[in-house]
Amino acid sequence: MSKNGVSGKTHTTQQINHYSNQNNPNNSAHRANNNNHSNQLNPNNSNYQRNK
């Protein structure tokens, strides 16, 4: 069974920090990404409606 995540042997500290931030639900960047994704999938959101 393999572990999820990134290794310090193959990634820089900056890369590990970015990975951690992207996967931390308490991080503002993580919340912003999830909110944006939700908005894009919401058919009632006029900002993301496709041209019909």
C-alpha positions as CSV (number, residue, x, y, z in Angstrom):
1,M,0.0,0.0,0.0
2,S,1.4,3.4,-1.0
3,K,1.1,6.5,1.0
4,N,-0.6,9.6,-0.3
5,G,1.4,12.8,-0.4
6,V,4.7,14.0,-1.6
7,S,8.2,13.0,-0.6
8,G,10.9,15.3,0.6
9,K,13.3,13.2,-1.4
10,T,11.7,14.1,-4.7
11,H,10.1,17.5,-4.0
12,T,11.4,20.9,-2.8
13,T,10.1,22.5,0.4
14,Q,8.1,24.9,-1.7
15,Q,6.4,22.1,-3.6
16,I,5.6,20.3,-0.3
17,N,4.1,23.5,1.1
18,H,2.0,24.0,-2.0
19,Y,0.7,20.5,-1.8
20,S,-0.1,20.9,1.9
21,N,-2.0,24.2,1.3
22,Q,-4.0,22.7,-1.6
23,N,-5.2,19.8,0.6
24,N,-5.8,21.7,3.8
25,P,-9.5,22.5,4.2
26,N,-8.6,25.3,6.6
27,N,-6.4,27.1,4.0
28,S,-7.9,30.1,2.2
29,A,-6.6,29.0,-1.1
30,H,-8.2,25.6,-0.7
31,R,-11.5,27.2,0.2
32,A,-11.3,29.6,-2.8
33,N,-10.6,26.7,-5.2
34,N,-13.5,24.7,-3.8
35,N,-15.9,27.7,-4.0
36,N,-14.8,28.5,-7.6
37,H,-15.4,24.9,-8.6
38,S,-18.8,24.9,-7.0
39,N,-19.7,28.1,-8.8
40,Q,-18.6,26.7,-12.1
41,L,-20.8,23.6,-11.6
42,N,-23.9,25.6,-10.5
43,P,-26.3,26.0,-13.4
44,N,-27.9,29.0,-11.7
45,N,-24.7,31.0,-11.5
46,S,-24.8,33.6,-14.3
47,N,-21.1,34.1,-14.2
48,Y,-20.4,30.6,-15.5
49,Q,-23.4,30.0,-17.8
50,R,-22.5,28.7,-21.2
51,N,-23.8,30.5,-24.3
52,K,-27.0,28.9,-25.5
